[in-house]
Amino acid sequence: MRAARFHEYGGVENLVIEEAPHPHPRPGEIRVRVTAASVNPIDWKLRAGTLHQLTPLELPAIPGRDAAGVVDEIGDGVQGVGIGDRVFGLGGVTGATAELVVLSAWAHAPETWNDEQAAGAGLAAVTAMGGLNALGSLAGRTLLVEGAAGGVGGAAVEIAVAEGATVIGTASERNHEFLTSLGAVPTTYGPGLAQRLSVLAPRGVDIALDTAASGSLEDLVAITGNPTRVVTVADHAGGQRLGTHVVNAENNSTLLSVAAELGRQGRYTPRIEQAYPLERIADAHAHAERGRTRGKIVICI
Ligand SMILES: NC(=O)c1ccc[n+]([C@@H]2O[C@H](COP(=O)([O-])OP(=O)(O)OC[C@H]3O[C@@H](n4cnc5c(N)ncnc54)[C@H](OP(=O)(O)O)[C@@H]3O)[C@@H](O)[C@H]2O)c1
């Protein structure tokens, strides 16, 4: 199969398109013929080697954690999905940017999403939902999403609005119209946030989700009044120091099914800033690495 791979840790110039061995599903897994794969910050961090002590990779490695496609092989014990079904989901920390990928968590892709949108939903949705679930009930509460224009933040806004929260999201001004389109009240991040929020939410902010890792976690604790009302998916050290919830993405098919159902209802639609062909994966990684992605970047296979 054709795949993007890197043989050594390093810059985007290490990414090559070449033939790679076909993967096969183990019990409980499925193999998918990929239509599109997503690009996430973890992909370029792993490729650059900055995480090699925490998450060592077997090289050469195929970047990509989540993808969408059509089921073409089914592992032992798998039920509820058949050959030819259109699904989206998560595999290992690598492996998705290829013609074939093995997934260990998946859901049927709603017809309301095109292939690119389905590819952009996996990791963003499980991370957003994992974070939101740590904060308890959302209905009737005011939620601040720090970093609301990114892949995880954007998903969190739509999902929290669907659950009945009033959502205030932070982004640079160029993304404020985008945040409004997701259902959030936009404001800028950085100095003076508490003051801006006191105008936007005079009765206070109940809970906060940090997806930005910008050093603002202490401010979010002060704004909500309690570290247990704050969750971060991005600033692990800060969260541990301050006693906030710290959440990591899980390969969870139930969460993916909930996201898909919201998609069917038109209440969650992954926003794709740009789709690159496989041959341009280096450009896609460089784009993601700039840290200014609006919604998701995906790679069409
Ligand atoms: N724990 C896990 O399992 C897990 C899973 C997925 C992701 N993550 C982590 O979560 C973070 C977000 O992931 P992602 O996929 O959403 O990233 P992303 O899409 O690359 O995020 C880009 C967004 O960040 C915003 N941003 C940049 N600086 C900001 C700041 N100082 N304050 C607020 N927003 C800022 C940008 O908005 P502007 O352009 O408007 O500034 C842009 O829209 C990353 O650190 C990622 O590694 C963790």
The ligand as an SDF file (V2000), in Angstrom:
LIG
                    3D

 48 52  0  0  0  0  0  0  0  0999 V2000
   -4.4180   14.8670   25.8070 N   0  0  0  0  0  0  0  0  0  0  0  0
   -4.7790   14.3820   24.6200 C   0  0  0  0  0  0  0  0  0  0  0  0
   -5.0800   13.2050   24.4780 O   0  0  0  0  0  0  0  0  0  0  0  0
   -4.8510   15.3270   23.4680 C   0  0  0  0  0  0  0  0  0  0  0  0
   -5.5680   14.9850   22.3170 C   0  0  0  0  0  0  0  0  0  0  0  0
   -5.6450   15.9110   21.2830 C   0  0  0  0  0  0  0  0  0  0  0  0
   -4.9830   17.1290   21.3920 C   0  0  0  0  0  0  0  0  0  0  0  0
   -4.2560   17.3910   22.5070 N   0  0  0  0  0  0  0  0  0  0  0  0
   -3.5270   18.6720   22.6580 C   0  0  0  0  0  0  0  0  0  0  0  0
   -4.4980   19.7030   22.7360 O   0  0  0  0  0  0  0  0  0  0  0  0
   -3.9920   20.8700   22.1180 C   0  0  0  0  0  0  0  0  0  0  0  0
   -4.9860   21.3360   21.0660 C   0  0  0  0  0  0  0  0  0  0  0  0
   -5.0700   20.3960   20.0060 O   0  0  0  0  0  0  0  0  0  0  0  0
   -5.7820   20.8060   18.6520 P   0  0  0  0  0  0  0  0  0  0  0  0
   -5.7890   19.6340   17.7620 O   0  0  0  0  0  0  0  0  0  0  0  0
   -7.0650   21.5060   18.9360 O   0  0  0  0  0  0  0  0  0  0  0  0
   -4.7020   21.8930   18.1200 O   0  0  0  0  0  0  0  0  0  0  0  0
   -4.8150   22.9020   16.9330 P   0  0  0  0  0  0  0  0  0  0  0  0
   -6.0180   22.6110   16.0990 O   0  0  0  0  0  0  0  0  0  0  0  0
   -3.5020   22.9270   16.2440 O   0  0  0  0  0  0  0  0  0  0  0  0
   -5.0160   24.3130   17.6810 O   0  0  0  0  0  0  0  0  0  0  0  0
   -4.8280   25.4750   16.9440 C   0  0  0  0  0  0  0  0  0  0  0  0
   -5.6500   26.5850   17.5760 C   0  0  0  0  0  0  0  0  0  0  0  0
   -5.0090   27.0320   18.7760 O   0  0  0  0  0  0  0  0  0  0  0  0
   -5.3790   28.3850   18.9510 C   0  0  0  0  0  0  0  0  0  0  0  0
   -4.4230   29.0800   19.8050 N   0  0  0  0  0  0  0  0  0  0  0  0
   -3.1040   29.2960   19.5800 C   0  0  0  0  0  0  0  0  0  0  0  0
   -2.5620   29.9610   20.6290 N   0  0  0  0  0  0  0  0  0  0  0  0
   -3.5690   30.1570   21.5240 C   0  0  0  0  0  0  0  0  0  0  0  0
   -3.6390   30.7790   22.8080 C   0  0  0  0  0  0  0  0  0  0  0  0
   -2.5690   31.3360   23.3820 N   0  0  0  0  0  0  0  0  0  0  0  0
   -4.8200   30.7600   23.4430 N   0  0  0  0  0  0  0  0  0  0  0  0
   -5.9050   30.2120   22.8930 C   0  0  0  0  0  0  0  0  0  0  0  0
   -5.9150   29.6260   21.6810 N   0  0  0  0  0  0  0  0  0  0  0  0
   -4.7420   29.5960   21.0070 C   0  0  0  0  0  0  0  0  0  0  0  0
   -5.3680   28.9530   17.5490 C   0  0  0  0  0  0  0  0  0  0  0  0
   -6.2930   30.0120   17.4920 O   0  0  0  0  0  0  0  0  0  0  0  0
   -5.8200   31.4450   16.9540 P   0  0  0  0  0  0  0  0  0  0  0  0
   -5.2250   31.1860   15.5960 O   0  0  0  0  0  0  0  0  0  0  0  0
   -7.0810   32.2320   16.9280 O   0  0  0  0  0  0  0  0  0  0  0  0
   -4.7830   31.9320   17.9290 O   0  0  0  0  0  0  0  0  0  0  0  0
   -5.7810   27.7640   16.6640 C   0  0  0  0  0  0  0  0  0  0  0  0
   -7.1160   27.8480   16.2440 O   0  0  0  0  0  0  0  0  0  0  0  0
   -2.6000   20.5060   21.5830 C   0  0  0  0  0  0  0  0  0  0  0  0
   -1.6360   20.8890   22.5350 O   0  0  0  0  0  0  0  0  0  0  0  0
   -2.6520   19.0050   21.4750 C   0  0  0  0  0  0  0  0  0  0  0  0
   -1.3650   18.4080   21.5560 O   0  0  0  0  0  0  0  0  0  0  0  0
   -4.1810   16.5380   23.5490 C   0  0  0  0  0  0  0  0  0  0  0  0
  1  2  1  0
  2  3  2  0
  2  4  1  0
  4  5  1  0
  4 48  2  0
  5  6  2  0
  6  7  1  0
  7  8  2  0
  8  9  1  0
  8 48  1  0
  9 10  1  0
  9 46  1  0
 10 11  1  0
 11 12  1  0
 11 44  1  0
 12 13  1  0
 13 14  1  0
 14 15  2  0
 14 16  1  0
 14 17  1  0
 17 18  1  0
 18 19  2  0
 18 20  1  0
 18 21  1  0
 21 22  1  0
 22 23  1  0
 23 24  1  0
 23 42  1  0
 24 25  1  0
 25 26  1  0
 25 36  1  0
 26 27  1  0
 26 35  1  0
 27 28  2  0
 28 29  1  0
 29 30  1  0
 29 35  2  0
 30 31  1  0
 30 32  2  0
 32 33  1  0
 33 34  2  0
 34 35  1  0
 36 37  1  0
 36 42  1  0
 37 38  1  0
 38 39  2  0
 38 40  1  0
 38 41  1  0
 42 43  1  0
 44 45  1  0
 44 46  1  0
 46 47  1  0
M  CHG  2   8   1  16  -1
M  END
$$$$
